Amino acid sequence: MILVTGAKGQLGGDVCALLDAQGRPCLGIDAEELDITDEAAVAAFFAAHPEIDSVIHCAAYTAVDRAEDDAERCFAVNANGTENLAKNAAACKFLYVSTDYVFGAVDEEPLEIDTVKAPSCIYGKTKLLGEDAVRQYCSRFFIVRTSGVFGEKNTNFIATILRLSETHASLRVVNDQFGAPTYSADLAALLVEMISTERYGIYHAANTGECTWAQLARYVLSLCGKETEVEPVSTADYGARARRPLNSRFSFRSLDENGFSRLRPWEQAVRAYLSAIGALR
């Protein structure tokens, strides 16, 4: 039985749907079913479900800016919650979804799995602590760092751009953060494949290629026939509450070396997503 946390989110929802489509036993839970910050509740949950032999941990506190003023809750979910799960699932395969935010100010070279970690915001710090907990308690683990996830459930950058384009003639969008967005459907397929193997380790996974947020916004608006202008701005001028990594270019060496396929180019993934939500021109 595969336990999937964050089952009502973009990624967790796609993972559950794919497992169901494959006819594989899956137990999808969200905060309503289990408060992962409650250590006793997590222990009782696993005691009541001895059939769980694998965990795909997608649940997370992801409100990056709000986390700067809500650090206690962010630490509780991403660090303590992950530790509670890892402790009680120590005998299971454990797949933890992490983030590019665990890296700090680095040069423009692609990020290797062992590039120095120096997160510069609360969200990144808590996700790195989650990684540490998984490595401490689980012997059969996968840590998959990803970036800019978008999907058909809940809000995301692309959905926000399309919503704002209905009421704004122009949008200010950051143009000095480089990386690639990740379609949750593509990432879900990789996670489901991984949990079926014993190729444990740390991985980077995002749709291939690179762009800035401003370039992504322009591409989306063009495909959807929107006339909203994109005004490129620097991270400093945009003034977000939390500091973002300027370089989120991933190296996919670990995927390659362990026989996993890279995800398709981000342009193809964005087009597929827009088609799925009926937004293509």
C-alpha positions in Angstrom: 0.0 0.0 0.0 1.4 3.4 -1.0 0.5 6.3 1.3 0.3 9.7 -0.5 0.3 12.8 1.7 -1.1 16.1 0.3 -3.6 14.2 -1.8 -5.8 17.3 -2.3 -2.9 19.3 -3.7 -1.6 19.7 -7.3 1.1 17.0 -7.1 -0.4 14.7 -4.6 -3.7 14.7 -6.5 -2.0 13.7 -9.7 0.0 11.0 -7.9 -3.2 9.5 -6.5 -5.0 9.7 -9.8 -2.1 7.9 -11.6 -1.8 5.2 -9.0 -5.6 4.6 -9.2 -5.4 4.4 -13.0 -2.7 1.8 -12.7 -4.9 -0.2 -10.2 -2.2 0.1 -7.5 -3.3 0.2 -3.8 -3.1 3.8 -2.7 -4.2 5.7 0.4 -4.4 9.4 -0.2 -4.6 11.7 2.8 -4.6 15.4 3.5 -4.7 17.5 6.7 -8.3 16.6 7.4 -7.4 12.9 7.6 -4.0 13.3 9.5 -2.3 16.3 11.2 1.3 15.4 10.4 2.5 17.9 13.0 0.9 15.8 15.8 3.5 13.1 16.6 1.1 10.9 18.6 -1.5 11.1 15.8 1.0 10.1 13.2 2.2 7.1 15.3 -1.4 6.0 15.8 -2.1 6.3 12.1 0.7 4.1 11.1 -0.2 1.6 13.9 -3.7 1.4 12.4 -2.4 0.9 8.8 0.3 -1.8 8.9 -0.3 -2.4 5.2 1.6 0.8 4.3 4.9 -0.2 2.8 5.7 3.0 0.8 5.2 6.7 1.3 5.1 9.6 -1.3 5.2 12.7 0.9 3.8 15.6 -1.2 2.2 17.5 1.7 4.0 20.8 2.5 3.6 24.4 3.7 4.3 26.2 0.4 3.1 29.8 0.9 6.7 31.1 0.6 6.1 34.7 1.4 3.6 34.1 4.2 6.0 31.7 5.8 8.3 34.6 6.6 5.7 35.8 9.1 4.3 32.4 9.9 7.6 30.6 10.6 6.3 28.5 13.5 3.7 26.8 11.3 6.0 26.4 8.4 8.6 24.6 10.6 5.8 22.5 12.2 4.6 21.2 8.8 7.7 21.0 6.7 10.3 20.0 9.3 8.5 18.5 12.3 5.7 17.0 10.2 8.2 15.3 7.9 10.2 14.0 10.8 7.1 12.5 12.4 6.3 10.7 9.1 9.9 9.6 8.6 10.2 8.2 12.1 7.0 6.1 11.8 7.7 5.0 8.2 11.4 4.1 8.8 10.7 0.6 7.5 9.0 1.8 4.4 10.2 3.2 1.1 10.0 6.9 1.6 9.9 9.5 -1.2 10.1 13.1 -0.1 9.4 16.0 -2.5 11.8 18.9 -1.8 12.6 22.1 -3.6 15.2 24.3 -5.3 14.8 26.7 -2.4 17.2 24.6 -0.3 20.0 26.2 -2.3 21.2 29.7 -1.6 23.1 32.2 -3.7 25.1 30.1 -6.2 26.6 30.8 -9.6 24.9 30.1 -12.9 26.1 26.5 -13.2 23.4 23.8 -13.0 22.7 22.7 -9.5 24.1 19.3 -8.6 22.6 17.2 -5.9 25.6 17.9 -3.6 25.8 21.7 -4.4 26.2 23.6 -1.1 22.9 24.2 0.6 22.3 27.7 2.1 18.6 28.5 1.9 17.8 32.2 2.3 14.1 32.0 3.3 12.1 30.2 5.9 10.4 27.9 3.4 13.8 26.7 2.1 15.2 26.2 5.5 12.2 24.1 6.6 12.4 21.9 3.5 16.1 21.3 4.0 15.3 20.2 7.6 12.7 17.8 6.1 15.4 16.4 3.9 17.7 15.9 6.9 14.9 14.0 8.8 14.3 11.7 5.9 18.0 10.9 5.6 18.3 10.3 9.3 15.3 7.9 9.8 14.8 6.2 6.5 17.3 3.8 4.9 15.3 3.4 1.7 14.6 7.0 0.6 14.2 9.1 -2.5 14.6 12.9 -2.2 13.3 14.6 -5.3 13.9 18.4 -5.6 11.7 20.2 -8.0 10.8 23.8 -8.9 7.9 25.9 -10.0 5.2 23.2 -9.9 2.0 23.9 -11.8 -1.0 21.6 -12.3 -4.7 21.5 -12.7 -5.6 21.6 -9.0 -5.3 24.7 -6.8 -3.5 27.9 -7.8 -0.1 28.3 -9.4 1.9 30.9 -11.3 0.4 30.2 -14.7 -3.2 30.2 -13.4 -2.4 33.5 -11.6 -1.0 35.1 -14.8 -4.1 34.1 -16.7 -6.5 35.4 -14.0 -4.7 38.7 -13.8 -4.6 39.1 -17.5 -8.4 39.4 -17.4 -8.2 42.7 -15.5 -4.7 44.1 -16.1 -3.2 45.6 -19.3 0.3 44.9 -18.0 1.9 42.7 -15.4 5.2 43.2 -13.6 7.0 39.8 -13.6 10.5 38.9 -12.4 13.1 38.4 -15.1 16.3 37.5 -13.3 15.4 34.2 -11.7 16.4 31.3 -14.0 15.1 27.7 -13.9 12.2 25.7 -15.4 8.6 25.2 -14.3 7.4 21.6 -13.6 4.1 20.2 -14.7 2.7 18.2 -11.8 1.4 15.5 -14.2 4.9 14.9 -15.5 6.5 14.9 -12.1 3.8 12.5 -10.7 4.6 10.0 -13.4 8.3 10.1 -12.4 7.5 9.7 -8.7 5.2 6.7 -9.3 8.0 5.1 -11.4 10.6 5.8 -8.7 8.6 4.3 -5.8 8.4 1.1 -7.8 12.2 0.7 -7.9 15.0 0.4 -5.4 17.1 3.1 -7.0 17.3 5.2 -3.9 19.0 8.6 -3.6 18.7 12.3 -4.3 17.3 13.6 -7.6 16.5 16.8 -9.3 13.4 16.8 -11.5 11.8 19.6 -13.5 10.7 20.0 -17.1 13.9 20.5 -19.2 15.2 23.8 -20.6 15.2 27.1 -18.8 13.4 30.4 -18.7 12.6 33.3 -16.4 9.2 33.9 -14.8 8.7 36.8 -17.3 9.6 34.6 -20.2 7.2 32.0 -19.0 4.4 34.6 -18.6 4.9 35.9 -22.1 4.8 32.3 -23.5 1.6 31.6 -21.7 -0.1 34.8 -22.7 0.9 34.3 -26.3 -0.5 30.7 -26.4 -3.7 31.9 -24.9 -4.2 34.9 -27.2 -3.9 37.4 -24.4 -2.8 41.0 -25.1 -1.6 41.8 -21.6 1.9 43.2 -21.7 4.7 41.7 -19.4 6.9 44.3 -17.8 10.2 42.5 -16.8 11.6 43.6 -13.4 14.4 42.5 -11.2 13.9 40.4 -8.0 15.1 43.4 -6.0 12.6 45.8 -7.6 9.7 43.3 -7.3 10.2 43.2 -3.6 8.7 39.9 -2.6 8.7 39.2 1.2 10.9 36.0 0.9 14.2 35.8 -0.9 14.1 33.6 -4.0 17.0 31.7 -5.6 18.2 33.4 -8.7 19.6 30.2 -10.1 17.3 27.2 -10.2 18.9 25.5 -13.1 19.0 21.8 -12.2 21.6 19.2 -13.2 19.7 15.9 -14.1 22.9 13.8 -13.7 21.3 11.7 -11.0 18.3 10.9 -13.2 20.5 9.9 -16.1 22.9 7.8 -14.0 20.0 5.8 -12.4 18.1 5.1 -15.6 15.2 7.6 -15.2 14.1 9.7 -18.1 14.2 13.4 -18.0 10.9 15.3 -18.1 9.9 16.8 -21.5 10.8 20.4 -22.3 8.9 23.0 -20.3 7.3 24.5 -23.4 5.6 21.2 -24.3 4.5 20.7 -20.7 3.0 24.2 -20.5 1.1 23.7 -23.8 -0.3 20.4 -22.5 -1.4 22.0 -19.3 -3.1 24.9 -21.1 -4.9 22.4 -23.4 -6.0 20.4 -20.4 -7.6 23.4 -18.7 -9.1 24.7 -22.0 -7.0 27.9 -22.1 -5.2 27.5 -25.5 -6.2 30.0 -28.1 
